[in-house]
Amino acid sequence: MLLIAPDRHSRIEAMMSRSAQREEPSTSRARASAGTDVVPDARIPPAPVRAAFALWVAAVAAGAFETVLAVGRPAAEGPDSAAEIATGLAVRLPVFTAALLVALRMRRGYGWARIGLTLGLGVVGTASMVIAPIHALAEGRTPGAVLREAGAVDLVFGASRVVHVAAVLSAVVLMFLPTANRYFRFVRADRTSGGNRRTVSPRTPIRRSRT
């Protein structure tokens, strides 16, 4: 049996301890860079969620502007179109208000709000906005012919509609990015636990106690 002197044994343990201490910071940095020690803050939406909310507001604003243009034409034709104007406003204004309220819930991390915006405005709303252009193309009308026949109001309406569709599609994509998914999962877990989960800044690593 090989015997090691006590002083030599102590030197070997000291060398092993220093080696472990040098390796530990690099391991911690690797874990932090991989995101394993980082959790989102349930009170602060990440950048993709904030950007998606801003785009939903822009989409609602574009829709309201298009409504003004749409009801402005009958109004210019005479008083007989008052019923048509009232009907258009009665249908659209509650939709815009509900969309803003749901977008606010989405910004706070409610998963049902994200799904509602995706299905209601992302799928159904976008389909309703592109049906007319698709129908015109199916009838053989080219974009050039449409532009030649369009007046100033038509061009402004078309530009607003392009912004509207782009904002909706971009917002849907942003809501389902990995960072946004982690935020929605953490907020759901935080609410389930009654807000007792630890929440830290998205860039602040959790310090683990050494055993």
C-alpha positions in Angstrom: 0.0 0.0 0.0 1.3 3.5 -1.0 1.4 5.9 1.9 1.3 9.7 1.4 2.8 12.0 4.0 0.3 14.3 5.8 2.0 17.5 4.5 2.0 16.2 1.0 -1.6 15.2 1.2 -2.5 18.7 2.4 -0.7 20.2 -0.6 -2.5 18.0 -3.0 -5.9 19.0 -1.5 -5.0 22.7 -1.7 -4.1 22.3 -5.4 -7.4 20.6 -6.2 -9.4 23.3 -4.4 -7.7 26.1 -6.3 -8.3 24.2 -9.6 -12.0 23.8 -8.8 -12.3 27.5 -7.9 -10.8 28.5 -11.2 -13.2 26.3 -13.2 -16.3 27.4 -11.3 -16.6 31.0 -12.6 -16.2 29.8 -16.2 -18.9 27.2 -15.7 -21.2 29.8 -14.2 -20.6 32.2 -17.0 -21.4 29.4 -19.5 -24.7 28.6 -17.8 -25.7 32.3 -17.7 -24.8 32.8 -21.3 -27.0 29.7 -22.2 -29.9 31.2 -20.2 -30.2 28.4 -17.7 -29.8 30.7 -14.7 -31.9 33.5 -16.1 -35.6 33.9 -15.6 -37.9 36.8 -16.9 -39.5 39.4 -14.7 -43.2 38.9 -14.5 -43.6 42.7 -14.1 -41.5 43.8 -17.1 -42.5 42.5 -20.6 -39.6 41.7 -22.8 -38.8 43.7 -25.9 -40.7 41.5 -28.4 -43.9 41.7 -26.3 -43.6 45.5 -26.0 -43.0 45.8 -29.7 -46.0 43.6 -30.4 -48.2 45.7 -28.2 -47.0 48.9 -30.1 -47.8 47.2 -33.4 -51.3 46.3 -32.2 -51.9 49.9 -31.3 -50.7 50.9 -34.7 -53.0 48.4 -36.4 -56.0 49.7 -34.4 -55.1 53.3 -35.3 -54.9 52.3 -39.0 -58.2 50.5 -38.8 -59.8 53.6 -37.2 -58.4 55.8 -39.9 -59.7 53.5 -42.6 -63.1 53.6 -40.9 -63.1 57.4 -41.1 -62.3 57.2 -44.8 -65.0 54.6 -45.4 -67.8 56.4 -43.7 -66.7 59.8 -45.1 -67.7 58.8 -48.6 -71.4 58.1 -47.8 -71.5 61.3 -45.6 -70.4 63.3 -48.6 -73.1 61.8 -50.7 -76.0 63.2 -48.7 -78.1 62.8 -45.5 -79.7 59.6 -46.8 -76.5 57.7 -45.9 -76.7 58.5 -42.1 -78.0 55.1 -41.3 -75.1 53.4 -43.1 -72.6 55.6 -41.3 -74.2 54.8 -37.9 -74.1 51.1 -38.6 -70.5 51.2 -39.7 -69.4 53.1 -36.5 -71.6 50.8 -34.3 -69.8 47.7 -35.6 -66.2 49.0 -35.7 -65.8 51.1 -32.6 -66.5 48.3 -30.1 -64.1 46.0 -32.1 -61.3 48.6 -31.8 -62.0 49.1 -28.1 -62.0 45.4 -27.4 -58.8 44.9 -29.4 -56.9 47.6 -27.3 -58.1 46.0 -24.1 -57.0 42.5 -25.2 -53.7 43.9 -26.3 -53.2 45.4 -22.9 -53.8 42.0 -21.4 -51.4 40.4 -23.8 -48.7 42.9 -22.7 -49.3 41.7 -19.1 -48.6 38.1 -20.0 -52.1 36.6 -20.4 -51.9 33.7 -22.8 -55.5 33.8 -23.7 -55.1 37.4 -24.9 -52.2 36.3 -27.2 -54.3 33.5 -28.7 -57.3 35.8 -29.0 -55.3 38.5 -30.9 -53.8 35.8 -33.2 -57.1 34.2 -34.1 -59.4 37.3 -34.0 -57.2 39.9 -35.7 -54.3 37.9 -37.1 -56.4 35.2 -38.9 -60.0 36.5 -39.3 -59.1 40.2 -39.5 -56.3 39.7 -42.0 -58.6 37.5 -44.1 -61.3 40.2 -44.2 -58.8 42.7 -45.4 -57.3 40.7 -48.2 -60.5 39.2 -49.6 -61.3 42.3 -51.8 -57.8 42.5 -53.4 -57.8 38.7 -54.0 -61.3 38.9 -55.6 -60.1 41.7 -57.8 -57.1 39.7 -59.0 -59.4 36.7 -59.6 -61.5 38.9 -61.9 -58.5 39.7 -64.0 -57.9 43.3 -62.7 -54.1 44.0 -62.5 -52.6 46.2 -59.7 -51.6 48.7 -62.4 -55.3 49.0 -63.6 -56.5 49.4 -60.0 -53.9 52.2 -59.4 -55.0 54.0 -62.6 -58.6 53.9 -61.6 -58.0 54.9 -58.0 -58.6 58.4 -56.7 -56.7 60.2 -53.9 -58.9 58.8 -51.2 -58.4 55.3 -52.6 -54.6 55.6 -52.6 -54.6 56.9 -49.0 -56.9 54.0 -48.0 -54.7 51.5 -49.7 -51.5 52.8 -48.0 -53.2 52.6 -44.6 -54.4 49.1 -45.4 -50.8 48.0 -46.2 -49.6 49.4 -42.9 -52.5 47.7 -41.1 -51.8 44.3 -42.5 -48.0 44.6 -42.0 -48.5 45.6 -38.3 -50.8 42.7 -37.6 -48.6 40.1 -39.2 -45.5 41.5 -37.5 -47.2 41.6 -34.1 -48.3 37.9 -34.4 -44.7 36.8 -35.2 -43.3 38.8 -32.3 -45.7 37.4 -29.8 -44.4 33.9 -30.4 -40.7 34.5 -30.4 -38.8 32.3 -27.8 -38.3 35.3 -25.5 -42.0 36.0 -25.5 -42.8 32.4 -25.0 -40.6 32.2 -21.9 -42.3 35.4 -20.6 -45.8 34.0 -21.0 -44.9 30.7 -19.4 -43.3 32.4 -16.4 -46.2 34.8 -15.9 -48.7 31.9 -16.0 -46.6 30.0 -13.4 -46.2 33.2 -11.3 -50.0 33.7 -11.2 -50.6 30.0 -10.4 -48.3 30.2 -7.4 -50.0 33.4 -6.2 -47.0 35.6 -7.1 -44.6 33.8 -4.8 -42.1 32.9 -7.5 -38.9 34.8 -7.5 -38.8 37.5 -10.2 -35.6 39.1 -11.3 -34.4 41.3 -14.1 -34.2 39.4 -17.4 -30.4 40.0 -17.5 -29.8 39.3 -13.8 -28.5 35.7 -13.1 -29.8 33.9 -10.0 -27.0 33.4 -7.5 -27.0 29.8 -6.3 -25.6 29.1 -2.8 -22.5 26.9 -2.8 -22.7 23.6 -1.0 
